[in-house]
């Protein structure tokens, strides 16, 4: 019998959470899972909180303010107690009936993570266009080995999140972060449903933040433990350019050229050498900061206001 924690970040989803809760329960009970359902309310302003308090077999976590989907997901993951952690959106576009198939695929292939692939998406044309562009950039920079990192329907082994804090828009790049740490990633095609209630929370700001976080993940994957290799390497390159410009200046001076008519080479010398030294120093400082980072606790970016749990089984 599998033990699963279903983590669902929600924000103003009053029209979806009852249906989603019922579907998750039906799937878990039909497959005889030992389960817990964790709804993380990211500061909803509608009736989401009131509806959640009427549901049975649920743990409800409310953040003090709207902190973003990644923060809500991080809070739910940290509250999970079961062997497998299932994450999904609260808009009912992810289909809970895919969970058994994904779980079996994970166990049979001994994966640490299985990600859903919304091969036939039921989103607007613009949203699909932006998503494909983001996926292409992610393929170039991150190389996490999956087609659809934006799909929230994923299953993780609980040990994947030991020592990990999520922030920004990093929920999209969890597989990439875990792959960096050596965990194995699988992917399966899942059902994707059209939104029938509520409004999408995605906008250009989230897209921009996601791109910035993608750069962060790229840097982390390449230079997390050796930033001096990047910054120091660039510093040496610029100092070399400065040295070349200095030689050029000396040659011009030796040829009797008046330097006030050829001020460009000396200026380039000063510029390149200064930039090179600064980059090399920044690289050394980054090395020190990385060592500090790995040695201290990282503060969470969100604050929990309320935790409420109803373990009473609803009579059918």
C-alpha positions as CSV (number, residue, x, y, z in Angstrom):
1,X,0.0,0.0,0.0
2,X,1.5,3.3,-1.1
3,X,1.7,6.3,1.2
4,X,1.1,9.6,-0.5
5,X,0.9,13.3,0.4
6,X,-1.1,15.3,-2.1
7,X,0.1,19.0,-2.0
8,X,-2.1,21.6,-3.7
9,X,-1.2,25.3,-3.7
10,X,-4.4,27.3,-4.1
11,X,-5.2,31.0,-4.6
12,X,-8.8,32.2,-5.1
13,X,-10.1,28.8,-6.3
14,X,-13.4,28.8,-4.6
15,X,-15.1,27.3,-7.6
16,X,-12.7,24.4,-8.0
17,X,-11.5,23.1,-4.6
18,X,-14.5,21.0,-3.6
19,X,-14.4,19.1,-6.9
20,X,-10.7,18.7,-6.8
21,X,-10.8,17.5,-3.2
22,X,-13.5,14.9,-4.0
23,X,-11.5,13.6,-7.0
24,X,-8.3,13.2,-5.0
25,X,-10.1,11.4,-2.3
26,X,-11.9,9.1,-4.7
27,X,-8.6,8.2,-6.4
28,X,-6.8,7.5,-3.1
29,X,-9.5,5.4,-1.6
30,X,-10.2,3.5,-4.8
31,X,-6.5,2.5,-4.9
32,X,-6.3,1.9,-1.1
33,X,-3.6,4.5,-0.6
34,X,-2.6,5.7,2.9
35,X,-3.0,9.4,2.1
36,X,-3.1,13.0,3.3
37,X,-4.4,16.0,1.3
38,X,-2.6,19.3,2.0
39,X,-4.2,22.5,0.6
40,X,-1.9,25.5,0.9
41,X,-3.9,28.7,0.7
42,X,-1.6,31.4,-0.7
43,X,-3.6,34.3,0.9
44,X,-6.9,33.9,-1.0
45,X,-9.3,36.8,-0.8
46,X,-12.5,34.9,-1.9
47,X,-14.3,32.0,-0.1
48,X,-11.5,29.5,-0.5
49,X,-10.8,29.4,3.3
50,X,-14.4,28.9,4.3
51,X,-14.9,26.1,1.8
52,X,-11.7,24.3,2.9
53,X,-12.9,24.3,6.5
54,X,-16.0,22.3,5.4
55,X,-13.9,19.6,3.8
56,X,-12.9,16.3,5.6
57,X,-9.7,14.4,5.4
58,X,-7.7,17.6,4.8
59,X,-4.8,19.6,6.2
60,X,-5.3,23.3,5.4
61,X,-2.3,25.7,5.6
62,X,-2.9,29.4,5.1
63,X,0.0,31.8,4.3
64,X,-0.2,35.2,5.9
65,X,0.0,36.9,2.6
66,X,0.2,36.1,-1.1
67,X,3.7,34.8,-1.5
68,X,3.5,33.0,-4.8
69,X,2.9,29.4,-6.0
70,X,6.5,28.3,-5.2
71,X,6.3,29.5,-1.6
72,X,2.9,27.7,-1.2
73,X,4.3,24.5,-2.7
74,X,7.4,24.7,-0.4
75,X,5.2,25.1,2.7
76,X,3.1,22.1,1.6
77,X,6.1,19.9,0.8
78,X,7.6,20.7,4.2
79,X,4.3,19.7,5.9
80,X,4.1,16.4,4.0
81,X,4.7,13.2,6.0
82,X,4.2,10.4,3.5
83,X,6.7,8.4,1.4
84,X,5.6,9.9,-1.9
85,X,4.7,13.6,-2.5
86,X,2.2,14.5,-5.3
87,X,2.0,18.1,-6.3
88,X,-0.7,19.5,-8.6
89,X,-2.5,22.8,-9.4
90,X,-5.7,23.8,-7.7
91,X,-7.5,24.8,-10.9
92,X,-8.7,21.3,-11.7
93,X,-6.7,21.3,-15.0
94,X,-4.5,18.5,-13.6
95,X,-6.4,15.1,-13.5
96,X,-6.0,13.2,-10.2
97,X,-6.8,10.0,-12.0
98,X,-3.3,10.1,-13.5
99,X,-1.7,9.6,-10.1
100,X,-1.9,5.8,-10.0
101,X,-0.3,5.5,-13.4
102,X,2.5,7.9,-12.5
103,X,3.1,6.2,-9.2
104,X,3.4,2.8,-10.8
105,X,5.7,4.1,-13.5
106,X,7.9,5.6,-10.8
107,X,8.1,2.5,-8.7
108,X,8.6,0.1,-11.7
109,X,11.5,2.2,-13.1
110,X,12.9,3.2,-9.7
111,X,12.7,7.0,-10.4
112,X,13.0,9.6,-7.8
113,X,10.8,12.0,-9.7
114,X,8.1,11.5,-12.3
115,X,6.8,14.6,-14.1
116,X,3.6,15.0,-16.1
117,X,3.7,16.0,-19.7
118,X,0.7,17.9,-20.9
119,X,1.1,16.8,-24.5
120,X,-2.3,18.0,-25.5
121,X,-2.8,21.2,-23.6
122,X,-6.2,22.8,-23.1
123,X,-4.9,26.4,-22.7
124,X,-5.2,29.5,-24.8
125,X,-3.0,29.9,-27.8
126,X,-0.9,32.7,-26.2
127,X,-0.3,30.7,-23.1
128,X,0.8,27.7,-25.1
129,X,3.1,29.9,-27.2
130,X,4.8,31.5,-24.2
131,X,5.1,28.0,-22.6
132,X,6.8,26.6,-25.6
133,X,9.2,29.5,-25.8
134,X,10.1,29.0,-22.1
135,X,10.5,25.3,-22.6
136,X,12.9,25.9,-25.5
137,X,15.0,28.3,-23.4
138,X,14.9,25.8,-20.5
139,X,16.1,23.0,-22.9
140,X,19.1,25.2,-23.9
141,X,20.1,26.3,-20.4
142,X,18.9,23.7,-17.9
143,X,18.8,20.3,-19.6
144,X,16.5,18.6,-17.1
145,X,15.5,15.9,-19.6
146,X,11.7,16.6,-19.6
147,X,9.3,18.2,-22.1
148,X,7.0,20.1,-19.8
149,X,8.6,21.5,-16.6
150,X,5.6,23.9,-16.2
151,X,3.2,20.9,-15.4
152,X,2.6,21.0,-11.7
153,X,1.4,17.3,-11.6
154,X,4.5,15.6,-10.4
155,X,5.4,12.8,-7.9
156,X,8.5,12.9,-5.8
157,X,10.1,10.7,-3.2
158,X,10.1,12.5,0.1
159,X,13.9,12.3,0.5
160,X,14.2,14.6,-2.6
161,X,13.5,17.7,-0.5
162,X,15.9,17.2,2.4
163,X,17.8,20.5,2.8
164,X,16.0,22.2,-0.1
165,X,14.2,25.6,0.1
166,X,12.2,26.8,-2.9
167,X,11.7,30.5,-3.7
168,X,10.9,32.8,-6.6
169,X,9.3,30.8,-9.5
170,X,11.5,27.7,-8.9
171,X,8.6,25.2,-8.7
172,X,9.0,24.9,-12.5
173,X,12.6,23.9,-12.1
174,X,12.4,21.4,-9.3
175,X,13.3,18.5,-11.5
176,X,16.4,20.4,-12.8
177,X,17.4,21.3,-9.2
178,X,17.0,17.6,-8.1
179,X,18.9,16.4,-11.2
180,X,21.8,18.6,-10.2
181,X,21.8,16.7,-6.9
182,X,21.8,13.3,-8.6
183,X,18.2,12.3,-8.4
184,X,16.7,10.4,-11.4
185,X,13.8,12.0,-13.4
186,X,11.1,10.3,-15.5
187,X,8.2,11.7,-17.5
188,X,4.8,10.4,-18.6
189,X,2.0,11.9,-20.7
190,X,-0.9,13.0,-18.6
191,X,-4.4,14.3,-19.2
192,X,-4.9,18.1,-19.2
193,X,-8.3,19.6,-18.8
194,X,-9.7,23.0,-19.6
195,X,-10.3,25.5,-16.8
196,X,-14.0,25.7,-16.0
197,X,-14.0,28.1,-13.1
198,X,-11.9,31.0,-11.9
199,X,-9.2,32.9,-13.7
200,X,-5.6,32.0,-14.6
201,X,-2.9,33.4,-12.4
202,X,-0.2,33.5,-15.1
203,X,0.9,36.8,-16.5
204,X,3.9,38.4,-18.1
205,X,5.4,39.1,-14.6
206,X,5.5,35.4,-13.7
207,X,7.0,34.7,-17.1
208,X,9.8,37.2,-16.5
209,X,10.4,35.9,-13.0
210,X,10.5,32.4,-14.3
211,X,13.2,33.4,-16.9
212,X,15.3,35.0,-14.2
213,X,15.0,31.9,-12.0
214,X,16.0,29.8,-15.0
215,X,19.2,31.8,-15.3
216,X,19.7,31.2,-11.5
217,X,19.2,27.4,-12.0
218,X,21.6,27.4,-14.9
219,X,24.3,29.2,-12.9
220,X,23.7,26.9,-9.9
221,X,24.0,23.8,-12.1
222,X,27.3,25.0,-13.6
223,X,29.0,27.0,-11.0
224,X,27.3,26.5,-7.6
225,X,30.4,25.1,-6.0
226,X,33.0,26.9,-8.2
227,X,31.9,30.4,-9.0
228,X,35.6,31.4,-9.3
229,X,35.8,29.3,-12.5
230,X,33.3,31.7,-14.2
231,X,34.0,35.1,-12.6
232,X,37.7,34.4,-12.2
233,X,38.0,33.1,-15.8
234,X,36.2,36.2,-17.1
235,X,38.5,38.4,-15.0
236,X,41.6,36.7,-16.4
237,X,40.2,37.2,-19.9
238,X,39.7,41.0,-19.4
239,X,43.1,41.4,-17.8
240,X,44.6,39.6,-20.8
241,X,42.8,42.1,-23.1
242,X,44.2,44.9,-20.9
243,X,47.7,43.5,-21.2
244,X,47.4,43.3,-25.0
245,X,46.2,47.0,-25.0
246,X,49.1,47.9,-22.8
247,X,51.6,46.3,-25.2
248,X,49.8,48.2,-28.1
249,X,50.3,51.4,-26.2
250,X,54.0,50.7,-25.6
251,X,54.6,49.9,-29.3
252,X,52.9,53.2,-30.3
253,X,55.0,55.1,-27.7
254,X,58.2,53.4,-29.0
255,X,57.3,54.4,-32.5
256,X,57.3,58.0,-31.4
257,X,53.6,58.5,-31.7
258,X,52.2,61.3,-29.5
259,X,50.0,59.7,-26.9
260,X,47.6,62.6,-26.7
261,X,46.6,61.7,-30.3
262,X,46.4,58.0,-29.5
263,X,44.6,58.0,-26.1
264,X,42.3,55.1,-27.0
265,X,44.8,52.2,-26.3
266,X,45.8,53.5,-22.8
267,X,42.1,54.0,-21.9
268,X,41.3,50.5,-23.0
269,X,44.2,49.2,-20.9
270,X,42.9,50.8,-17.8
271,X,39.3,49.7,-18.5
272,X,40.1,46.1,-19.2
273,X,42.5,45.7,-16.3
274,X,40.1,47.3,-13.9
275,X,37.1,45.1,-15.0
276,X,39.3,42.0,-14.9
277,X,40.5,42.7,-11.3
278,X,37.0,43.4,-10.1
279,X,35.6,40.2,-11.7
280,X,38.4,38.1,-10.2
281,X,37.8,39.7,-6.7
282,X,34.0,39.0,-7.1
283,X,34.9,35.4,-7.9
284,X,36.9,35.1,-4.7
285,X,34.1,36.7,-2.7
286,X,31.5,34.4,-4.3
287,X,33.6,31.4,-3.2
288,X,33.5,32.6,0.4
289,X,29.7,33.3,0.2
290,X,29.1,29.8,-1.3
291,X,30.9,28.2,1.7
292,X,28.8,30.3,4.1
293,X,25.6,29.4,2.2
294,X,26.2,25.7,2.6
295,X,27.0,26.1,6.3
296,X,24.0,28.1,7.5
297,X,20.2,27.8,7.5
298,X,18.4,29.7,4.7
299,X,15.4,31.7,5.9
300,X,12.0,31.0,4.2
301,X,10.4,33.6,2.0
302,X,6.9,33.1,3.4
303,X,5.1,33.1,6.8
304,X,2.4,30.6,7.8
305,X,-0.6,32.2,9.4
306,X,-2.9,29.2,10.1
307,X,-2.7,25.4,10.1
308,X,-6.0,23.6,10.4
309,X,-6.6,19.8,10.0
310,X,-9.7,17.7,9.8
311,X,-9.0,14.0,10.0
312,X,-12.6,12.9,10.4
313,X,-13.7,10.7,7.6
314,X,-16.7,11.9,5.7
315,X,-19.6,9.5,5.7
316,X,-20.8,8.5,2.3
